[in-house]
Amino acid sequence: MVDRTEVIRSSISPTFSKVFTLDFYFEEVQRLRYELYDISSNHNGIKEADFLGAMECTLGQIVSQRKLSKPLLKQGSTVSKSFIMVTAEELTGNDDYVELSFSARKLDDKDFFSKSDPFLEIFRINDDDTLQLVHRTETVMNNLNPVWKTFKTSLNSLCSGDHDRPLKCTVWDWDSNGKHDFIGEYQATFKEMRGAMDGRQVQWECINPKYQIKKKNYKNSGIVILNQCKDRGDPVAHSPTFSKVFTPGLLFEEIVSQRKLSKPLLKQGSTVSKSFIMVTAEELTGNDDYVELSFSARKLDDKDFFSKSDPFLEIFRINDDDTLQLVHRTETVMNNLNPVWKTFKTSLNSLCSGDHDRPLKCTVWDWDSNGKHDFIGEYQATFKEMRGAMDGRQVQWECINSKYQIKKKNYKNSGIVILNQCKIIKMHSFLDYIMGGCQIQFTVAIDFTASNGDPHNSCSLHYIHPYQPNEYLKALVAVGEICQDYDSDKMFPAFGFGARIPPDFKVSHDFAVNFNEENPECAGIQGVVEAYQTCLPKLQLYGPTNIAPIIQKVASSASQEMHTKEAMQYFILLILTDGVITDMADTREAIVQASHLPMSIIIVGVGSADFSDMRMLDGDDGILRSPKGEPCLRDIVQFVPFRNFKHGSPAELAKTVLAEVPNQVVDYYNNKGIKPKVPNELESSKTFAP
């Protein structure tokens, strides 16, 4: 069991405030089961509760539709009048939690024979103006001055990491029949709530709009109070500090486990060295956005005798342990006291760990060729201050040399550093695109060359065993089962290559497996399996193994999608083949051209052939180039031999070949500057078609 929601009394249409947090993996089938129970007030656990029904789905289905509605079914039943809706949202922006403590005073009394029984609900107002319940407090019985229990929620859930996002807060008088009486409401932001972080209180008037209109001297229906808000070296030439940040996709266990790894720099054949390299690891969480900054300075101190200073700027993040992490070093502007440095881009993670109030140390140096640079001055800043340059204004700081401050009587500064531009570049995630309506268009291509062996022979790779699927089917189902969750119509084109096909039995390298060239789509992955099994006896396995035509066919569809300039369809081509391809030059050319399109290619080598030449198509060992020398724009090919997973589970195969797809999707759309659609541009709710 993952978790359990709170109990909502006397309601046949409950909205639960409990948030379940799950790790999402595109390359895995993550099956979920939801069970609903009716629990009486004197219950002794689930065993004594009445079972109302269950719903099964995958996490991929929820994510791809954003809101998934399915019937609650009891065992043996196929229809139901009861439905459950599950809403998904990506937790990005800020992984911090906030602890909030609310109370109220002088609330309206809605009961005749006792006082109100108030509870508070907090809703996040989304970009499409829909409301997402963040938290519902407990009910305080018979009290117009309730003090609700302190609760904890993530900043993602509360405000999606946006401190200015409006929140709707509503106070109700609880009734046992579930028809709660409205007391009042107010709007707030987390920015306002932060006022309660230093021991002060923040309060809002609780307003009933109907009373505002009807009652002449109406002021409010009480005051809601937030009592507590808790938010949970000099460069020299022989000891360089590099500002470049590497973001590897693999696990570097040794570095990660130590956080800072220091090891000697060794030359070939040597085992000792006086030189060391230190590598620092940090997790990139919080905010994946980038910021573009443009700095200049004026009237810097002149540190050179026969010319002017050669200034460069360094920006350091000050960590929680007061250590400094170099974020960026500008280029040197030679012989200039009023330098204008090149605009640069850095992630908000690197700059301030997503904390806009984190102090940054900024230092200006006069470059010297011997590496002993002269200190001009420094200042402290925050990204919050830098954001002042987002609306066309300039932000500036005095550059201070602390020694001069002490020694020189009339010292003011050693120059002014100016931020001319601050631009936040939103980096969208894979889930942003999927939840924005982007569909994965899955296509499969199967090798029907003679090297597979006679399908009637049990040694053939195409042999249809009555109880055991062959390698082609295992690979097809493993990958297709995952991709189908991200395609709403569940219709998948299936092609074959390398066979002679009826009626004239000419060799084809891109024929429809269902023999319907006008509509090569099959209904679901099972439909592809059935079409494959049906077509086998009708074919003459032949050759050669040419895959360029099938890549070009899918690329043609992807090209049409590219011209829409919308993130609505991304194409995945699964090629299943038993040998090294014979049209390598044409295939390289086709892949290079496809790298410009919303498309990824997965090649699974079936059987025991030598696939060493196939690995050149996978860009892991270097950039693939066409015969003319044109490089791939993106790495879009993943190749694996099936034999590596022959004794493992099909899920392991799928996990390996699909692991790179999310980054490939994001890279394509981000490089094209194509944003995901926002929820209000899509249907607010869709019912999943099983």
N, C-alpha and C positions, 0 to 999 in steps of 0.2 A: 504494500500500500504506500502511495506517495504521501497523501495527507487527507485531511477531512475538513469540510467547511464547518462554519458555525451552524447552530440550530435556529431556524426562523419559525416562530410560533404562529399558528392560525393563519396560514397563507397557502393558497393553491397556485400562486404565481410568484414564488420567492425570487429575489435577486440577492445572491450571496456576495459578500464583500471579500471573502477569503481569496487570496491570490496564490496560485500554485506556480512555482518557479521550476522550470525544466530546462535542461541543456538540449539544444536542438542540433541534430546532425543530419544534414541533407542526405548523406551517403548511407544512412541506416533506416530501416523500417522500425519506427518506434511505436509500438502498439499500446493503446490506452483503453481502459475500461472504467466507465463512470457508473456508480450504483447509487440510487436514491432510496432513502428510507424515511418512513414516518415514525418519529420517536415521540412517545407520550411524555408528559411532564414528570412522571415518576418512573422513567425508564431505568433499566439496569444494564445499558449497553446495547450494541447492535443486535445481539442474539434475540432480544425481546422486542425489537422494532419490526414494523411491517415493511416488507420489501415492496417498493413501488415500481421498480423497473431498472433496466441497465441499458447503456449505450456503449458500443465499441467502435473505435476508429483508430486512425494513426495520427501522430502529431503533424505529419506532413499534410494531411487533409485539413486540419484546423488552420495551419499556417497559410496554406495556399488560398483559403477562402476567407481568412480573417475572422469570420463569424460562421460557425458550423452548427446547423440545426438538424437534429435527428430524433426519431421517436424513441421513447423509453420502452423497451420490450421486456416482457417476462419470459421465462423459459418456455420454449415451444410456440410462442406467439410471433406473428409476423406483422401485425398491425396494432396501433395504439393511438389513443386520443391525446396522450401526454407526450410532450417534446422537451428536450433539453437543448439549450443554446450555450455553446462554449465560445468565448472570445479570446483571440490571441493578440498579443502585442510584444514587440521586441524590447527587451530591457537593454537600452543603450543610453549613452549620454553621461550618466553618473551612477556609479554603483554604491554610493554612500547611502546610509540609512539616517532617518531623522526620528527623534523621540519627541512626541507632542503630548501636552497635558492640558486638557480643556475643562473649564467649569462655566457656569452661567449664574446670573442673578436676576431676580424679579421677572421670571418668565410668566406669561399669561397662564391663568388657571383654566383648563378646558374641561374639568370634571365637576359634577354637581356636589357630590358627597365627600370628596377628598380633593387632594391637590393633583396637579398633572404628574404624569410618569414620563419624564422627558428622556429622549435619546437623540444623538446628533449623527447626521450622515454628511460625509464629505465626498463631493464628486469632482473629478477633473473634467474640465471642458476641453474637448478635443478640437483639432483644427477644423473638423467638419461640423462643429457645434453639437455633436452628440455628447452625452454624459457617461462617464465611466466611474462607477462607485469605487472609491479608494478605501474608505473605512466606515464602519458603523459601530458606534460605541454601544456599551451595554445600557440597559434601561435603569434609571435611578427612580425607585418607586416613591410616589407621594412626596415630591420635593420640587419647589419652585426655584431653588438655589443649588442645583446639582453640581457635584464634583465627579467628573467621569474619570475612569482609570487611565493612567498614562499608557500610550500605545506607541508602537514602532512601525514605520512603513518606509519603503525605499523612496528615494527622490525620483526614481524612474516612474514608480506607480503614482506618486503624488502629483508630479508636474512635468514628467518626461524630461527632467533635467533643466527645464526652462523656469527660472525663478519668477518670471513675470506672467506665467500662464495663469489665467483666471480659474479660480476654484469656486464651486457653488456649495454652500454649507446650509443644511436644512435641519431645523429642530422640530421634532414630532412629540406628541403625547401618545404614548403606547396604549393600545386597547387590545383586550384579549381576543376579540373577534377578527383581528388583523386589519380593521379599518381605522388606522391611526389618524388622530386629529392634527392638522397642520398648525404649528405655533408660529413659525416665521423662518426667514432665511436671510442670508447675506452673502456677498462675494468677497473673496480674499485672494491673496497671492502668497507664495512662499517667501517672496521678498519682504512682504509685510510681516509674516510670521517670524522671520529672523530677528525682528525687533525684540523678541522675548528670549534671545540667546544670552543676554548680559544681565539676567536677573530681573529685568523689567517685565511688565505685563503688556499684552496687546489685546485690545478689545474692539468688538464690532457691535453695532446695533442690530438686533434681530427684528426684521421687518415682515409684517403681513400685508401684502399689497392691497388686499380687499379692505382691510381696516384703514389703510392710508386714504382710500377714496371715500369710505363711508363715514368715518369718525372725524369730526371737525378738529379736535385737539389731540389727535393721535400722535404719539411720539415714537414708540416702539413696542415690541412684544417681549422685551427683555434684553439683556446684555450678555453676549458670549465672550468669554475671556480665555486667552491663551496664556497660561501661567508659566509654561516652560517650553522651550524649543532647543533641543540638543542635537547638534550635528556630530554624527559619529564619524688655486695655486698660480702663480705667475708663469706665463709661457716662456720657455727658453728653447733654443734650437735642439739641444741634446735630450730634452725630456718633453716631447710633444704631447699635447692633449688634442685628440681629434674630435670634431663636432659631428661627423657623419654618423647617422643612426642606421644600423642594419636591421631589417625586419625579416628574419628567416621563417620559412614555413615548417621547418623540422624542429624536433625537440633536442635541445642542446643541454642534456641532463647535467653534465659536469659544471657548466657555467651557472645554470639556473640554481643548482643545489647550493652553490657557494655565494651567489649574488655578485661577488667580485673575485675573479680568477686571475691570479698572477703566475706566469710561467716564463722560463727563460726562452730567449730567441736563439735557436740553434741553427748553425750551418750544416750542410750535408756532411755526415761522418763525425760531427762533434757531439759531445755529451755534456759539455759545460759552457757557460757563457756569463759575461758580466751584464749583458743586456736583458731586460725583462719587458714583457708586454702585459698590461692589465686590461681585462675585458669585463665590463660591468653589464649585468642583465637587469632588466626591469620589465614587468608585465605591462602591456599596453591596454589599459582599461580606462573607463571613464568616458572619454569623448574621442571619437575617431576623426573629428573634423580637422581641417587644416586652416592655418591662418597665414595670410600674405602680409608682410611688413616691409615698409619702405622708410629707411632712416637717412637723415643728413645731419650735419652739424655746422655751427658757425662760430667764428672767433675762438678757435681752439688755441691753446698755448703753443708757442713755437719752441720746440725742443732741440732744433738743429742750428748750428752756427752759420753755415754757408748756404743754407736753403731753408725751406719751410718744412714743418712736420709732415710725416707720411702716415696718416692716421688709419687705424682699423678699430672696429668695435667688436667686443665679445659680450655675449649674453649668457649668464649662468642661471640655472634654476637652483633655489635654495631648498634643499630637502628637509624632511622632518627632523633629521638628525644633525642639521646645520652644515652638512657637507654640500659642496658645490658640484653641479653637473653641467658641463658645457653644453649649451643648446645650439648656439650658432656663432661662427666667427665670420665677419664680413671680409671682403677683399680689402687690400690696402690701396688707398688713393694717394698717389705720390705727389709730394711737394704742394700741399693744399691745406689751408687752415679752415676751409669751408667745404668739406667733402660732401658729396652726395653718393651714398653707397647703393649698390644694386639691390633691387627688390628681391626678397627671398621668401621661401615658403617653409613652414615647419608645422608639425602636428601640435594640437593643443595638449596632447599627452606629453610630448617632449618638453613643450614650453612650460607648462604649469601643472601637469598631472590632472588636468581638467578643473583645477581649483583656481578660479579667477582672482582670488585674493592672495595667492601664494606669492611671496616676495621674490623678485628677480634682481640679481646683481649685474649691472651693466658697466663695463670698463672700457675706456678708450686708451689706446696705446699709440706711441710713435714707433713705427717699424724701423728696426736696424738690421743691416745685412748679417751682423754677427749673432743674431738671435737674442741679444740682450736688449729687448725693446724698452723704451722709456715710457714710464707711467705718466699719462696726461691727467686723468681724473676718472671718477666713477659716480654712479648714482644708483638708487634703488627704485624699482617700478613694480607694478603689478599688471596683469593682463586686463584687469578691470579698468585701470587708468588708460591703457593702450586703446581700449574700445572707444575712447573719446574721439579717436581719429577715423571712426567708421562713417561719419556723416559729412565728410569733406573738410572738417576742421583739422588743425594741427595740435599735437600734444608735445610739450617740451619739458625738458628737465635740465637743471643746472648740473654741469659736470664738475665735481668737487675733488680737489687734491687735499686730503686731510692735513698733510704736512704744511702746505702753504697756508691753510686756515689758521694753524697755530703760529707760524713764523711771521706771516705778512699781516701788517696791521689793517690795511684797507682792502684786503683780499675779498673778492666777491665770488668768482668762479674761474674755472679754466676753460670755459666755453659753454655753449648750449647745444644739447643733442635734441633733435627734432624728429618726431614720428609723423611723417607726411601722409601715410596711408595705412589703414588696418582693415583688412578684408577677410572675413570668415568664409572658407570654402567648405560647403557641406559635403562630406564623404558618405554616400549612401551605401547601405549594406545589402547583402543578398536577400535578407528578409524584407527589407524595404521594397525591393522590386517584386518579390513573390507576393507579398501582402498588398502590393499596389496593383495586382492583377496580371503580372507577367506569367505567361503560360510556358511550360516546358514542352516543346514539340519533339516527341521521341520517335525516331525512325530506326529500323533495324535492317541490316544488309547481311545476307547469309551466303557463304561460299559453297557453290555446288560444282566445284571442279572435280575431275576424275581422281585426283590424288586422295580424296576422302575415302575411296573404296566403294564397292558395290553396296548400296543400302540394304540389300537382302542378306548380306554376309554379316555375321555377328562381330567381325573385326572392323567393320566400317565405322567411321566417325558419325555417319548418318544413320546407323542401325537403330530402328525403333524397337526398343525392348518393351515388352508388355508391362513390366513393373518398375523399370529403372530408366529415368530420362538420360539421354546421351549428353555429351559435353556442350553441344550447341544449345540444347534446351535449358540446361542448368545455367549457363551464362546469360541467356536471353531472359529467363524468369528472374534471376537474381537482380539484374540491372533494371529490367522493365518494371518490376514490382515497386521499385522506389519512384521511378520517373512518372508512373501513372497517377500518383497522388497530386501532381502539379499540372495535370492536363484535364480540363473540365469535361470535354466530350469523350475522353477515353477511347479515341479512335487513332490507331497507330499505323502509319504506312510501313509495309514490309516488302523488301526487295531481295532478289537473288542475283548472283552473278556467276559466270563461268559455266553455264549449262546450255544445252540445246533444248529449246522449248517448242511445244506444239503451237500451231499445227504444222509449220514447215520445218521445224527442228533446226533453225539457225541459232548460232551461238549469240547469247545476249549477256551483257554485263550490268543491266539495270532493269530487269523485268519484275513485274508485280508478282509476288508469291501467290496471290489469289487469282492471278491471270486476268485481272480487271485493270487494264492500263489507265482507264478513265478514273477509276477510284481504287487505288491500291491500299486503302485503309482497312484495318481489321478492328473488330469490336473488342477492345481490351487486350491484355496480354494473352489471355486464353484464346482469343480469336487469332492472334498471330501464331500461337502454338498449333492450333487446328489447321490453319492455312498451310503451315510448313509440313505437317504430317500428310495433308491431302495432296500437296503438289509433288512430293518426292517420287511416287510411283510413275508420274506422268513425264518426268524429266529424263534427259540423257546427260549424265555428269560428263563434263568435257574440260574446257580450259581455254586460254590461260587464266591466271589469277590477276585480273585487272580491276583495281578499285577506284581509279580516277573518275570513271563515268558516274559512279554512284555518289561520290563526293560532289561532283559538279551538279548532279541532279538536286541534291539537298541544298547546295549552295545557291542554286537558282531561287528556291523558295525563301531562303534566308535573305537574299538580296532584295526581294520584294518587301520584306519586313524592314530592312535597313532604311529604305526610302520613306517609310512612314515617320521616321524620327521619333518613335514612341517605344517605350519598354513594355511591349505586350506579348511578344513571342521570341523565345530563345530556342535554338534547334540543337538537339543532341543526336548524333549519328553513331549507332553502335554497329561496328563491323566485326563479324565473326568469320575467321578464316583459318585454314589448316596449314598454310605455307607462306613462304616469302613471296611477295607480290612481284609480278613480272613487268609492270609498267611504272617502275620507280621514278623515272624522270617526270612523267605526266602526273604522278601522284604528288610529288614534291611541289610541282607547279600549282596543282589544285589546292593543296593545303595552304600554301602561301597566300593564294587569292582568298581562300575561306577565312584566313586569320583577320581579314578586314570586316567580317560579317558576324552577326550574332549567332555563333555556331561553335560547338565543340565536337571533337571526334574521339571516340573510344574504340580501340582495336584490341580484341581478345584473340590470342593465338591458340587454336584448338589442336590437340594432338601432340606428337613428340618431335615435330620438325625443328630444324635449327632456325631460330628466329633472330639471330644476332644482327642481321642486316635491318630488321624492322625497328630496332631501337633508335636508329638515326631519325626516324619520324617523330619520336618523342623528344621534345626540346630539352629534356633534363640534362643531356650531355653537351649542350651547346645550341646555338640558334640554327634552326633549320633554314636552308636557303633553296631557292628554286634553281634549276639548271642555269638560269641567266644571272644568278648571284643575288637576286632580290631576297632580303631576309623576311622571316615571319614577323608580322606586326605584333602578334601575341602567341604565347605557347598554348595551342588549342588541342594538342594530341596527347592522349594517354594510352600507352601500349603495355599489356601484361600477358604473359603466357598462362593459359588456364591450368597447366600442370602444377604451377606454384600453389594452387588452391585445391588441387584434386582431392586431397585428404582432409581439407578443412570445410567449413560451412560456406554455402553460397553467399551468405551475408558478408564474409570476409572479402570475397571477390568484389562485390558491389562497393564495399567501403573503400577499397583501394582505387578502383577505377573512377569513382564519382567524387573522391575527396577534393579534387582540384576544381570541380565544376563551379561551386559558389564563387570562388575568386575569379574564375574566367568570366562569369556573368557580370560581376561587379566591374572588373577591369574594362570590359567592352563598353558598358554603358557610361561609366565614369569618364573614360577616355573620349567618348563621343559627346560628353556633356549632356547626356539624356537623363533626366530625372525620373524617378518612379512616380506613377500617378498617386495622388493623395486619395484617401478613402471616400471623400465626398464626390469624386469623379466616377466612382464605381457604384454598383448596387450595394445598398447598406447591408443586405443580408442575402445569402444564397443557401439553398438546401442542397446538400451533397447528394449526387447521383451515385448510388452504390454500383 
